[in-house]
Amino acid sequence: MKKHLLPLAISLFLFGACQNNEQKTDEQSNQTATETNTQEKDEAAGIVYINSDSLLAKYDFYKDAQKELEKKRQSFEQDLNRRVSSLERDIANFQQQANSMTLQQAKATEQSLIERQQNLAQYKQTLENQYLEEEFKMAEKLNKNLEDFMQRYAKEKGYKLILGYKPGVTVWYGDPALDITDEVVKRLNEEYKNQSKQTDKPAEEKKSEKKAE
């Protein structure tokens, strides 16, 4: 009698395991179906978002524009520092030689240095304004690129609303199922790469393409 108990126990165990596996499979299927349904509902609602920080960190146009701005800032600073150093040397020389100058020479030199100092302050302001203008132009072009792309992308995908998401600002949480940042960055970089290729083409090649069209 005991000999028949072990196979029976094993059979019952296997039967129970099969039931558990079937239950787990059903639960996983239900979970997958729920996630799919949720995503489909999200897409049907036409509302998605883009992580603003991630987009800027990965968008090649923005990274290249920032590099260009940094180069101009450094160039402006180097030019300004060179002029400041030159003025400081001349002021130091004047202070050392003032006692050996006539009163008229000292006054004329001092006036010249004051004028240079004033001109340098104006030049510094001009450089700052130029940099701010370059920064503003870059921001305008960035916004234009993004606005144009979002309009086309929303129409292509059937989205009714694309939100800009920044953690802790206006929106506190976003369901990852609604996050389209990576896809948008990929498409933006592809467009930017193609535009850069067109810009870098020789003039003769561009003329040939226009004639072919």
TIRO-2110 file (N, C-alpha, C; in Angstrom, 1 decimal):
// TIRO-2110
0.8, -1.2, 0.0, N, 1, A
0.0, 0.0, 0.0, CA, 1, A
0.9, 1.2, 0.0, C, 1, A
1.9, 1.2, 0.8, N, 2, A
2.8, 2.4, 0.9, CA, 2, A
3.5, 2.6, -0.5, C, 2, A
3.7, 1.5, -1.2, N, 3, A
4.4, 1.7, -2.5, CA, 3, A
3.6, 2.5, -3.5, C, 3, A
2.3, 2.6, -3.3, N, 4, A
1.4, 3.3, -4.2, CA, 4, A
1.3, 4.8, -3.8, C, 4, A
1.7, 5.1, -2.5, N, 5, A
1.5, 6.4, -2.0, CA, 5, A
2.5, 7.4, -2.7, C, 5, A
3.7, 7.0, -2.9, N, 6, A
4.8, 7.9, -3.4, CA, 6, A
4.4, 8.4, -4.8, C, 6, A
4.1, 7.5, -5.8, N, 7, A
3.7, 8.0, -7.1, CA, 7, A
2.4, 8.9, -7.0, C, 7, A
1.5, 8.5, -6.1, N, 8, A
0.3, 9.4, -6.0, CA, 8, A
0.7, 10.8, -5.5, C, 8, A
1.6, 10.8, -4.5, N, 9, A
2.0, 12.1, -3.9, CA, 9, A
2.7, 12.9, -5.0, C, 9, A
3.6, 12.3, -5.8, N, 10, A
4.3, 13.0, -6.9, CA, 10, A
3.3, 13.5, -7.9, C, 10, A
2.3, 12.7, -8.2, N, 11, A
1.2, 13.1, -9.2, CA, 11, A
0.5, 14.3, -8.7, C, 11, A
0.1, 14.3, -7.4, N, 12, A
-0.6, 15.4, -6.8, CA, 12, A
0.3, 16.7, -6.8, C, 12, A
1.6, 16.5, -6.5, N, 13, A
2.5, 17.6, -6.5, CA, 13, A
2.6, 18.2, -7.9, C, 13, A
2.8, 17.4, -8.9, N, 14, A
2.9, 17.9, -10.3, CA, 14, A
1.6, 18.5, -10.7, C, 14, A
0.5, 18.0, -10.3, N, 15, A
-0.8, 18.6, -10.7, CA, 15, A
-0.9, 20.0, -10.1, C, 15, A
-0.5, 20.1, -8.8, N, 16, A
-0.5, 21.4, -8.1, CA, 16, A
0.5, 22.4, -8.8, C, 16, A
1.7, 21.9, -9.2, N, 17, A
2.6, 22.8, -9.8, CA, 17, A
2.1, 23.3, -11.1, C, 17, A
1.4, 22.4, -11.9, N, 18, A
0.9, 22.8, -13.2, CA, 18, A
-0.2, 23.9, -13.0, C, 18, A
-1.0, 23.7, -11.9, N, 19, A
-2.0, 24.7, -11.6, CA, 19, A
-1.4, 26.0, -11.3, C, 19, A
-0.3, 26.0, -10.4, N, 20, A
0.4, 27.2, -10.1, CA, 20, A
1.0, 27.9, -11.3, C, 20, A
1.6, 27.1, -12.2, N, 21, A
2.2, 27.7, -13.4, CA, 21, A
1.2, 28.3, -14.3, C, 21, A
0.1, 27.6, -14.4, N, 22, A
-1.0, 28.1, -15.2, CA, 22, A
-1.5, 29.4, -14.6, C, 22, A
-1.6, 29.4, -13.3, N, 23, A
-2.1, 30.6, -12.6, CA, 23, A
-1.1, 31.8, -12.8, C, 23, A
0.2, 31.5, -12.7, N, 24, A
1.2, 32.5, -12.9, CA, 24, A
1.1, 33.0, -14.3, C, 24, A
1.0, 32.1, -15.3, N, 25, A
1.0, 32.5, -16.7, CA, 25, A
-0.2, 33.3, -16.9, C, 25, A
-1.4, 33.0, -16.3, N, 26, A
-2.6, 33.8, -16.5, CA, 26, A
-2.4, 35.2, -15.9, C, 26, A
-1.7, 35.2, -14.7, N, 27, A
-1.5, 36.5, -14.1, CA, 27, A
-0.6, 37.4, -15.0, C, 27, A
0.5, 36.8, -15.5, N, 28, A
1.4, 37.5, -16.4, CA, 28, A
0.7, 38.0, -17.6, C, 28, A
-0.1, 37.1, -18.2, N, 29, A
-0.9, 37.5, -19.4, CA, 29, A
-1.8, 38.6, -19.1, C, 29, A
-2.5, 38.6, -17.9, N, 30, A
-3.4, 39.6, -17.6, CA, 30, A
-2.6, 41.0, -17.3, C, 30, A
-1.4, 40.8, -16.7, N, 31, A
-0.6, 42.0, -16.5, CA, 31, A
-0.2, 42.7, -17.8, C, 31, A
0.3, 41.8, -18.7, N, 32, A
0.7, 42.3, -20.0, CA, 32, A
-0.4, 42.9, -20.8, C, 32, A
-1.6, 42.2, -20.7, N, 33, A
-2.8, 42.8, -21.4, CA, 33, A
-3.2, 44.1, -20.8, C, 33, A
-3.1, 44.2, -19.4, N, 34, A
-3.4, 45.5, -18.8, CA, 34, A
-2.5, 46.6, -19.2, C, 34, A
-1.2, 46.3, -19.2, N, 35, A
-0.2, 47.3, -19.6, CA, 35, A
-0.4, 47.7, -21.1, C, 35, A
-0.7, 46.7, -21.9, N, 36, A
-1.0, 47.0, -23.3, CA, 36, A
-2.2, 47.9, -23.5, C, 36, A
-3.3, 47.5, -22.7, N, 37, A
-4.5, 48.3, -22.8, CA, 37, A
-4.3, 49.7, -22.3, C, 37, A
-3.5, 49.8, -21.2, N, 38, A
-3.2, 51.2, -20.7, CA, 38, A
-2.4, 52.0, -21.7, C, 38, A
-1.4, 51.4, -22.4, N, 39, A
-0.7, 52.1, -23.4, CA, 39, A
-1.6, 52.5, -24.6, C, 39, A
-2.5, 51.5, -25.0, N, 40, A
-3.4, 51.8, -26.1, CA, 40, A
-4.3, 53.0, -25.7, C, 40, A
-4.8, 53.0, -24.4, N, 41, A
-5.7, 54.0, -24.0, CA, 41, A
-4.9, 55.4, -24.0, C, 41, A
-3.7, 55.3, -23.5, N, 42, A
-2.9, 56.5, -23.5, CA, 42, A
-2.7, 57.1, -24.9, C, 42, A
-2.4, 56.2, -25.9, N, 43, A
-2.2, 56.6, -27.3, CA, 43, A
-3.5, 57.1, -27.8, C, 43, A
-4.6, 56.4, -27.5, N, 44, A
-5.9, 56.8, -28.0, CA, 44, A
-6.3, 58.2, -27.5, C, 44, A
-5.9, 58.4, -26.2, N, 45, A
-6.2, 59.8, -25.6, CA, 45, A
-5.4, 60.9, -26.3, C, 45, A
-4.3, 60.5, -27.0, N, 46, A
-3.5, 61.4, -27.7, CA, 46, A
-2.7, 62.4, -26.8, C, 46, A
-2.3, 61.9, -25.6, N, 47, A
-1.5, 62.8, -24.7, CA, 47, A
-0.2, 62.1, -24.4, C, 47, A
0.9, 62.7, -24.7, N, 48, A
2.2, 62.2, -24.4, CA, 48, A
3.1, 63.4, -23.8, C, 48, A
4.3, 63.0, -23.3, N, 49, A
5.1, 64.1, -22.8, CA, 49, A
6.6, 63.8, -23.2, C, 49, A
7.4, 64.8, -23.1, N, 50, A
8.8, 64.8, -23.4, CA, 50, A
9.6, 65.3, -22.2, C, 50, A
10.6, 64.6, -21.7, N, 51, A
11.4, 65.1, -20.6, CA, 51, A
12.3, 66.2, -21.2, C, 51, A
12.1, 67.5, -20.8, N, 52, A
12.8, 68.6, -21.4, CA, 52, A
14.3, 68.5, -21.1, C, 52, A
14.7, 68.1, -19.9, N, 53, A
16.2, 68.0, -19.6, CA, 53, A
16.8, 67.0, -20.5, C, 53, A
16.2, 65.8, -20.6, N, 54, A
16.8, 64.7, -21.4, CA, 54, A
16.9, 65.1, -22.9, C, 54, A
15.9, 65.8, -23.4, N, 55, A
15.8, 66.2, -24.8, CA, 55, A
17.0, 67.1, -25.1, C, 55, A
17.2, 68.2, -24.2, N, 56, A
18.3, 69.1, -24.5, CA, 56, A
19.7, 68.4, -24.3, C, 56, A
19.8, 67.5, -23.4, N, 57, A
21.0, 66.8, -23.1, CA, 57, A
21.4, 65.9, -24.3, C, 57, A
20.4, 65.5, -25.1, N, 58, A
20.7, 64.5, -26.1, CA, 58, A
20.5, 65.1, -27.6, C, 58, A
20.0, 66.3, -27.7, N, 59, A
19.7, 66.9, -29.0, CA, 59, A
21.0, 67.5, -29.5, C, 59, A
21.5, 66.9, -30.6, N, 60, A
22.8, 67.3, -31.2, CA, 60, A
22.8, 68.8, -31.6, C, 60, A
21.7, 69.3, -32.1, N, 61, A
21.7, 70.8, -32.5, CA, 61, A
22.0, 71.6, -31.3, C, 61, A
21.3, 71.3, -30.2, N, 62, A
21.5, 72.1, -28.9, CA, 62, A
23.0, 72.0, -28.4, C, 62, A
23.5, 70.8, -28.5, N, 63, A
24.9, 70.6, -28.0, CA, 63, A
25.9, 71.3, -28.8, C, 63, A
25.7, 71.3, -30.2, N, 64, A
26.6, 72.0, -31.1, CA, 64, A
26.5, 73.5, -30.9, C, 64, A
25.2, 74.0, -30.7, N, 65, A
25.0, 75.4, -30.5, CA, 65, A
25.6, 75.9, -29.2, C, 65, A
25.6, 75.1, -28.1, N, 66, A
26.2, 75.4, -26.9, CA, 66, A
27.7, 75.5, -27.0, C, 66, A
28.3, 74.6, -27.8, N, 67, A
29.7, 74.6, -28.0, CA, 67, A
30.1, 75.9, -28.7, C, 67, A
29.3, 76.3, -29.8, N, 68, A
29.6, 77.6, -30.5, CA, 68, A
29.5, 78.8, -29.6, C, 68, A
28.5, 78.8, -28.7, N, 69, A
28.4, 79.9, -27.8, CA, 69, A
29.6, 80.0, -26.8, C, 69, A
30.0, 78.8, -26.4, N, 70, A
31.1, 78.8, -25.5, CA, 70, A
32.4, 79.3, -26.1, C, 70, A
32.6, 78.9, -27.4, N, 71, A
33.8, 79.4, -28.2, CA, 71, A
33.7, 80.9, -28.3, C, 71, A
32.6, 81.5, -28.6, N, 72, A
32.4, 82.9, -28.7, CA, 72, A
32.7, 83.6, -27.3, C, 72, A
32.1, 83.0, -26.3, N, 73, A
32.3, 83.6, -25.0, CA, 73, A
33.8, 83.7, -24.6, C, 73, A
34.5, 82.6, -24.9, N, 74, A
35.9, 82.5, -24.6, CA, 74, A
36.7, 83.5, -25.4, C, 74, A
36.3, 83.7, -26.7, N, 75, A
37.0, 84.6, -27.6, CA, 75, A
36.8, 86.0, -27.1, C, 75, A
35.6, 86.4, -26.7, N, 76, A
35.3, 87.7, -26.1, CA, 76, A
36.1, 88.0, -24.9, C, 76, A
36.2, 87.0, -24.0, N, 77, A
36.9, 87.1, -22.7, CA, 77, A
38.4, 87.3, -23.0, C, 77, A
38.9, 86.6, -23.9, N, 78, A
40.4, 86.7, -24.2, CA, 78, A
40.7, 88.1, -24.8, C, 78, A
39.8, 88.6, -25.7, N, 79, A
40.0, 89.9, -26.3, CA, 79, A
39.9, 91.0, -25.2, C, 79, A
38.9, 90.9, -24.3, N, 80, A
38.7, 91.8, -23.3, CA, 80, A
39.9, 91.8, -22.3, C, 80, A
40.3, 90.6, -21.9, N, 81, A
41.4, 90.5, -20.9, CA, 81, A
42.7, 91.1, -21.5, C, 81, A
42.9, 90.9, -22.8, N, 82, A
44.1, 91.4, -23.5, CA, 82, A
44.1, 93.0, -23.4, C, 82, A
42.9, 93.6, -23.6, N, 83, A
42.8, 95.0, -23.6, CA, 83, A
43.0, 95.5, -22.2, C, 83, A
42.4, 94.8, -21.2, N, 84, A
42.5, 95.2, -19.8, CA, 84, A
44.0, 95.2, -19.3, C, 84, A
44.6, 94.1, -19.7, N, 85, A
46.1, 93.9, -19.3, CA, 85, A
46.9, 95.1, -19.9, C, 85, A
46.6, 95.4, -21.1, N, 86, A
47.4, 96.5, -21.8, CA, 86, A
47.2, 97.8, -21.1, C, 86, A
45.9, 98.1, -20.7, N, 87, A
45.6, 99.3, -20.0, CA, 87, A
46.2, 99.3, -18.6, C, 87, A
46.2, 98.2, -17.9, N, 88, A
46.8, 98.1, -16.6, CA, 88, A
48.3, 98.4, -16.6, C, 88, A
49.0, 97.8, -17.6, N, 89, A
50.4, 98.1, -17.8, CA, 89, A
50.7, 99.5, -18.0, C, 89, A
49.9, 100.2, -18.9, N, 90, A
50.1, 101.6, -19.1, CA, 90, A
49.9, 102.5, -17.9, C, 90, A
48.9, 102.1, -17.1, N, 91, A
48.6, 102.8, -15.9, CA, 91, A
49.8, 102.7, -14.9, C, 91, A
50.3, 101.5, -14.8, N, 92, A
51.4, 101.2, -13.9, CA, 92, A
52.7, 102.0, -14.4, C, 92, A
52.9, 102.1, -15.7, N, 93, A
54.0, 102.8, -16.2, CA, 93, A
53.9, 104.3, -15.9, C, 93, A
52.6, 104.8, -16.1, N, 94, A
52.4, 106.2, -15.8, CA, 94, A
52.6, 106.6, -14.4, C, 94, A
52.2, 105.7, -13.5, N, 95, A
52.4, 105.9, -12.0, CA, 95, A
53.9, 106.0, -11.7, C, 95, A
54.7, 105.2, -12.4, N, 96, A
56.1, 105.1, -12.1, CA, 96, A
56.8, 106.3, -12.7, C, 96, A
56.3, 106.8, -13.9, N, 97, A
57.0, 107.9, -14.6, CA, 97, A
56.4, 109.3, -14.4, C, 97, A
55.3, 109.4, -13.6, N, 98, A
54.6, 110.6, -13.4, CA, 98, A
55.5, 111.7, -12.9, C, 98, A
56.4, 111.3, -11.9, N, 99, A
57.2, 112.3, -11.3, CA, 99, A
58.3, 112.9, -12.2, C, 99, A
58.6, 112.2, -13.3, N, 100, A
59.6, 112.7, -14.3, CA, 100, A
58.9, 113.5, -15.4, C, 100, A
57.6, 113.6, -15.4, N, 101, A
56.9, 114.3, -16.5, CA, 101, A
56.6, 115.7, -16.1, C, 101, A
56.4, 116.5, -17.1, N, 102, A
55.9, 117.9, -16.8, CA, 102, A
54.5, 117.8, -16.4, C, 102, A
53.9, 118.9, -15.8, N, 103, A
52.5, 118.8, -15.4, CA, 103, A
51.6, 118.7, -16.6, C, 103, A
52.0, 119.3, -17.7, N, 104, A
51.1, 119.2, -18.9, CA, 104, A
51.1, 117.8, -19.4, C, 104, A
52.3, 117.1, -19.5, N, 105, A
52.4, 115.7, -19.9, CA, 105, A
51.7, 114.8, -19.1, C, 105, A
51.8, 115.0, -17.7, N, 106, A
51.1, 114.1, -16.8, CA, 106, A
49.6, 114.2, -17.0, C, 106, A
49.1, 115.5, -17.1, N, 107, A
47.6, 115.7, -17.3, CA, 107, A
47.1, 115.0, -18.6, C, 107, A
47.9, 115.2, -19.7, N, 108, A
47.5, 114.6, -21.0, CA, 108, A
47.5, 113.1, -20.9, C, 108, A
48.5, 112.5, -20.3, N, 109, A
48.6, 111.1, -20.2, CA, 109, A
47.5, 110.5, -19.3, C, 109, A
47.2, 111.2, -18.2, N, 110, A
46.2, 110.8, -17.3, CA, 110, A
44.8, 110.8, -18.0, C, 110, A
44.6, 111.9, -18.8, N, 111, A
43.3, 112.1, -19.5, CA, 111, A
43.1, 110.9, -20.6, C, 111, A
44.3, 110.6, -21.2, N, 112, A
44.2, 109.6, -22.2, CA, 112, A
43.9, 108.2, -21.6, C, 112, A
44.5, 108.0, -20.4, N, 113, A
44.2, 106.7, -19.7, CA, 113, A
42.7, 106.6, -19.3, C, 113, A
42.2, 107.7, -18.8, N, 114, A
40.8, 107.8, -18.4, CA, 114, A
39.9, 107.5, -19.5, C, 114, A
40.2, 108.1, -20.7, N, 115, A
39.4, 107.8, -21.9, CA, 115, A
39.4, 106.4, -22.3, C, 115, A
40.6, 105.8, -22.3, N, 116, A
40.8, 104.4, -22.6, CA, 116, A
40.0, 103.5, -21.7, C, 116, A
40.0, 103.9, -20.4, N, 117, A
39.2, 103.1, -19.4, CA, 117, A
37.7, 103.2, -19.7, C, 117, A
37.3, 104.3, -20.0, N, 118, A
35.8, 104.5, -20.4, CA, 118, A
35.5, 103.7, -21.6, C, 118, A
36.4, 103.8, -22.6, N, 119, A
36.1, 103.1, -23.9, CA, 119, A
36.1, 101.6, -23.7, C, 119, A
37.0, 101.2, -22.7, N, 120, A
37.0, 99.7, -22.4, CA, 120, A
35.8, 99.2, -21.8, C, 120, A
35.2, 100.1, -20.9, N, 121, A
34.0, 99.7, -20.2, CA, 121, A
32.8, 99.6, -21.3, C, 121, A
32.8, 100.5, -22.2, N, 122, A
31.8, 100.5, -23.3, CA, 122, A
32.0, 99.3, -24.2, C, 122, A
33.3, 98.9, -24.5, N, 123, A
33.6, 97.8, -25.3, CA, 123, A
33.1, 96.5, -24.6, C, 123, A
33.3, 96.4, -23.3, N, 124, A
32.9, 95.3, -22.5, CA, 124, A
31.4, 95.1, -22.6, C, 124, A
30.7, 96.2, -22.5, N, 125, A
29.2, 96.2, -22.6, CA, 125, A
28.8, 95.7, -24.0, C, 125, A
29.5, 96.2, -25.0, N, 126, A
29.2, 95.8, -26.4, CA, 126, A
29.4, 94.3, -26.6, C, 126, A
30.5, 93.7, -26.0, N, 127, A
30.7, 92.3, -26.1, CA, 127, A
29.6, 91.5, -25.4, C, 127, A
29.2, 92.0, -24.2, N, 128, A
28.2, 91.3, -23.5, CA, 128, A
26.8, 91.3, -24.2, C, 128, A
26.5, 92.4, -24.9, N, 129, A
25.3, 92.5, -25.7, CA, 129, A
25.4, 91.6, -26.9, C, 129, A
26.5, 91.5, -27.5, N, 130, A
26.7, 90.6, -28.7, CA, 130, A
26.5, 89.2, -28.3, C, 130, A
27.0, 88.8, -27.1, N, 131, A
26.9, 87.4, -26.6, CA, 131, A
25.4, 87.1, -26.3, C, 131, A
24.7, 88.1, -25.6, N, 132, A
23.3, 87.9, -25.3, CA, 132, A
22.5, 87.7, -26.6, C, 132, A
22.9, 88.5, -27.6, N, 133, A
22.1, 88.5, -28.9, CA, 133, A
22.3, 87.1, -29.5, C, 133, A
23.6, 86.6, -29.5, N, 134, A
23.8, 85.3, -30.1, CA, 134, A
23.1, 84.2, -29.3, C, 134, A
23.0, 84.3, -28.0, N, 135, A
22.3, 83.4, -27.1, CA, 135, A
20.8, 83.4, -27.4, C, 135, A
20.3, 84.6, -27.6, N, 136, A
18.9, 84.8, -27.9, CA, 136, A
18.5, 84.2, -29.3, C, 136, A
19.4, 84.4, -30.3, N, 137, A
19.2, 83.8, -31.6, CA, 137, A
19.2, 82.3, -31.6, C, 137, A
20.1, 81.7, -30.8, N, 138, A
20.2, 80.3, -30.6, CA, 138, A
18.9, 79.7, -30.0, C, 138, A
18.4, 80.4, -28.9, N, 139, A
17.2, 80.0, -28.3, CA, 139, A
16.0, 80.1, -29.2, C, 139, A
15.9, 81.1, -30.0, N, 140, A
14.9, 81.3, -31.0, CA, 140, A
14.9, 80.1, -32.0, C, 140, A
16.1, 79.8, -32.5, N, 141, A
16.2, 78.8, -33.5, CA, 141, A
15.8, 77.4, -32.9, C, 141, A
16.3, 77.2, -31.7, N, 142, A
15.9, 75.9, -31.0, CA, 142, A
14.4, 75.8, -30.8, C, 142, A
13.8, 76.8, -30.3, N, 143, A
12.3, 76.8, -30.2, CA, 143, A
11.6, 76.6, -31.5, C, 143, A
12.1, 77.2, -32.6, N, 144, A
11.5, 77.1, -33.9, CA, 144, A
11.6, 75.6, -34.4, C, 144, A
12.8, 75.1, -34.2, N, 145, A
13.1, 73.7, -34.6, CA, 145, A
12.1, 72.7, -33.9, C, 145, A
12.0, 72.9, -32.6, N, 146, A
11.1, 72.0, -31.8, CA, 146, A
9.7, 72.2, -32.1, C, 146, A
9.2, 73.5, -32.2, N, 147, A
7.8, 73.7, -32.5, CA, 147, A
7.4, 73.1, -33.9, C, 147, A
8.3, 73.3, -34.9, N, 148, A
8.0, 72.8, -36.2, CA, 148, A
7.9, 71.3, -36.2, C, 148, A
8.9, 70.7, -35.5, N, 149, A
9.0, 69.2, -35.4, CA, 149, A
7.8, 68.7, -34.7, C, 149, A
7.4, 69.3, -33.5, N, 150, A
6.3, 68.7, -32.7, CA, 150, A
5.0, 68.8, -33.5, C, 150, A
4.8, 69.8, -34.3, N, 151, A
3.6, 69.9, -35.1, CA, 151, A
3.5, 68.8, -36.1, C, 151, A
4.6, 68.5, -36.8, N, 152, A
4.6, 67.5, -37.8, CA, 152, A
4.5, 66.1, -37.1, C, 152, A
5.2, 65.9, -36.0, N, 153, A
5.3, 64.6, -35.3, CA, 153, A
3.9, 64.3, -34.7, C, 153, A
3.2, 65.3, -34.1, N, 154, A
1.9, 65.1, -33.5, CA, 154, A
0.9, 64.7, -34.6, C, 154, A
1.0, 65.4, -35.8, N, 155, A
0.1, 65.0, -36.9, CA, 155, A
0.4, 63.6, -37.4, C, 155, A
1.6, 63.2, -37.5, N, 156, A
2.0, 61.9, -37.9, CA, 156, A
1.5, 60.8, -37.0, C, 156, A
1.7, 61.0, -35.7, N, 157, A
1.3, 60.0, -34.7, CA, 157, A
-0.1, 60.1, -34.2, C, 157, A
-0.8, 61.2, -34.5, N, 158, A
-2.2, 61.4, -34.1, CA, 158, A
-2.3, 61.9, -32.7, C, 158, A
-1.2, 62.5, -32.1, N, 159, A
-1.3, 63.0, -30.8, CA, 159, A
-2.1, 64.4, -30.7, C, 159, A
-2.9, 64.5, -29.7, N, 160, A
-3.6, 65.8, -29.5, CA, 160, A
-2.8, 66.7, -28.6, C, 160, A
-2.0, 66.2, -27.8, N, 161, A
-1.2, 67.1, -26.8, CA, 161, A
0.1, 66.5, -26.5, C, 161, A
1.2, 67.3, -26.7, N, 162, A
2.6, 66.9, -26.4, CA, 162, A
3.0, 67.8, -25.3, C, 162, A
3.3, 67.3, -24.1, N, 163, A
3.6, 68.1, -23.0, CA, 163, A
5.2, 68.1, -22.8, C, 163, A
5.7, 69.2, -22.3, N, 164, A
7.1, 69.3, -21.9, CA, 164, A
7.1, 69.0, -20.4, C, 164, A
7.9, 68.0, -20.1, N, 165, A
7.9, 67.6, -18.7, CA, 165, A
9.3, 67.8, -18.0, C, 165, A
9.3, 68.5, -16.9, N, 166, A
10.5, 68.7, -16.1, CA, 166, A
10.2, 68.4, -14.7, C, 166, A
10.9, 67.4, -14.2, N, 167, A
10.6, 66.9, -12.8, CA, 167, A
10.5, 68.0, -11.8, C, 167, A
9.4, 68.0, -11.1, N, 168, A
9.2, 69.0, -10.0, CA, 168, A
8.7, 70.4, -10.5, C, 168, A
8.5, 70.5, -11.8, N, 169, A
8.0, 71.8, -12.3, CA, 169, A
6.7, 71.5, -13.0, C, 169, A
5.6, 72.1, -12.6, N, 170, A
4.3, 72.1, -13.1, CA, 170, A
3.7, 70.6, -13.1, C, 170, A
4.5, 69.7, -13.6, N, 171, A
4.0, 68.3, -13.6, CA, 171, A
4.9, 67.5, -12.6, C, 171, A
4.3, 66.9, -11.6, N, 172, A
5.1, 66.2, -10.6, CA, 172, A
5.3, 64.7, -10.9, C, 172, A
4.5, 64.1, -11.8, N, 173, A
4.7, 62.7, -12.2, CA, 173, A
4.2, 62.5, -13.6, C, 173, A
4.9, 61.7, -14.3, N, 174, A
4.5, 61.3, -15.6, CA, 174, A
4.6, 59.8, -15.8, C, 174, A
3.6, 59.1, -16.3, N, 175, A
3.6, 57.7, -16.5, CA, 175, A
4.6, 57.4, -17.6, C, 175, A
5.6, 56.5, -17.4, N, 176, A
6.6, 56.2, -18.4, CA, 176, A
6.0, 55.8, -19.7, C, 176, A
4.8, 55.2, -19.7, N, 177, A
4.2, 54.8, -20.9, CA, 177, A
3.9, 56.0, -21.9, C, 177, A
3.8, 57.2, -21.3, N, 178, A
3.5, 58.4, -22.1, CA, 178, A
4.8, 59.1, -22.5, C, 178, A
6.0, 58.6, -22.1, N, 179, A
7.2, 59.3, -22.4, CA, 179, A
7.7, 58.9, -23.8, C, 179, A
7.8, 59.9, -24.7, N, 180, A
8.3, 59.7, -26.0, CA, 180, A
9.6, 60.4, -26.3, C, 180, A
10.3, 60.7, -25.2, N, 181, A
11.5, 61.5, -25.4, CA, 181, A
12.6, 60.9, -26.3, C, 181, A
12.8, 59.6, -26.1, N, 182, A
13.9, 58.9, -26.9, CA, 182, A
13.6, 58.9, -28.4, C, 182, A
12.3, 58.6, -28.7, N, 183, A
11.9, 58.6, -30.1, CA, 183, A
12.0, 60.0, -30.7, C, 183, A
11.6, 61.0, -30.0, N, 184, A
11.7, 62.4, -30.5, CA, 184, A
13.1, 62.8, -30.7, C, 184, A
14.0, 62.5, -29.7, N, 185, A
15.4, 62.9, -29.8, CA, 185, A
16.0, 62.2, -31.0, C, 185, A
15.7, 60.9, -31.2, N, 186, A
16.2, 60.2, -32.4, CA, 186, A
15.8, 60.8, -33.7, C, 186, A
14.6, 61.2, -33.8, N, 187, A
14.1, 61.8, -35.0, CA, 187, A
14.7, 63.2, -35.2, C, 187, A
14.8, 64.0, -34.2, N, 188, A
15.4, 65.3, -34.2, CA, 188, A
16.8, 65.2, -34.7, C, 188, A
17.6, 64.3, -34.1, N, 189, A
19.0, 64.2, -34.5, CA, 189, A
19.1, 63.7, -36.0, C, 189, A
18.2, 62.9, -36.4, N, 190, A
18.3, 62.4, -37.8, CA, 190, A
18.1, 63.6, -38.7, C, 190, A
17.1, 64.4, -38.4, N, 191, A
16.8, 65.6, -39.2, CA, 191, A
18.0, 66.6, -39.2, C, 191, A
18.5, 66.8, -38.0, N, 192, A
19.6, 67.7, -37.9, CA, 192, A
20.9, 67.2, -38.7, C, 192, A
21.1, 65.9, -38.6, N, 193, A
22.2, 65.3, -39.4, CA, 193, A
22.0, 65.5, -40.9, C, 193, A
20.8, 65.3, -41.3, N, 194, A
20.5, 65.5, -42.8, CA, 194, A
20.7, 66.9, -43.2, C, 194, A
20.2, 67.9, -42.3, N, 195, A
20.3, 69.3, -42.6, CA, 195, A
21.8, 69.7, -42.7, C, 195, A
22.6, 69.2, -41.7, N, 196, A
24.0, 69.5, -41.7, CA, 196, A
24.7, 69.0, -43.0, C, 196, A
24.3, 67.8, -43.4, N, 197, A
24.9, 67.3, -44.7, CA, 197, A
24.6, 68.2, -45.9, C, 197, A
23.3, 68.7, -45.9, N, 198, A
23.0, 69.6, -47.0, CA, 198, A
23.7, 70.9, -46.9, C, 198, A
23.9, 71.4, -45.7, N, 199, A
24.7, 72.6, -45.5, CA, 199, A
26.1, 72.5, -45.9, C, 199, A
26.7, 71.3, -45.7, N, 200, A
28.1, 71.1, -45.9, CA, 200, A
28.4, 70.8, -47.4, C, 200, A
27.4, 70.5, -48.2, N, 201, A
27.6, 70.1, -49.6, CA, 201, A
28.2, 71.3, -50.4, C, 201, A
29.1, 71.0, -51.3, N, 202, A
29.7, 72.1, -52.1, CA, 202, A
28.6, 72.8, -52.9, C, 202, A
28.8, 74.0, -53.3, N, 203, A
27.8, 74.8, -54.0, CA, 203, A
27.5, 74.2, -55.4, C, 203, A
28.5, 73.6, -56.1, N, 204, A
28.3, 73.0, -57.4, CA, 204, A
27.4, 71.8, -57.3, C, 204, A
27.6, 71.0, -56.2, N, 205, A
26.7, 69.8, -56.0, CA, 205, A
25.3, 70.2, -55.8, C, 205, A
25.1, 71.3, -55.0, N, 206, A
23.7, 71.8, -54.7, CA, 206, A
23.1, 72.3, -56.0, C, 206, A
23.8, 73.0, -56.9, N, 207, A
23.3, 73.4, -58.1, CA, 207, A
22.9, 72.3, -59.0, C, 207, A
23.7, 71.2, -59.0, N, 208, A
23.4, 70.0, -59.8, CA, 208, A
22.1, 69.4, -59.3, C, 208, A
21.9, 69.3, -58.0, N, 209, A
20.7, 68.7, -57.4, CA, 209, A
19.4, 69.5, -57.8, C, 209, A
19.6, 70.9, -57.8, N, 210, A
18.4, 71.7, -58.2, CA, 210, A
18.1, 71.5, -59.6, C, 210, A
19.1, 71.4, -60.5, N, 211, A
18.8, 71.2, -61.9, CA, 211, A
18.1, 69.8, -62.1, C, 211, A
18.6, 68.8, -61.4, N, 212, A
18.0, 67.5, -61.5, CA, 212, A
16.5, 67.5, -61.1, C, 212, A
16.2, 68.3, -60.1, N, 213, A
14.8, 68.4, -59.7, CA, 213, A
13.9, 69.1, -60.7, C, 213, A
END
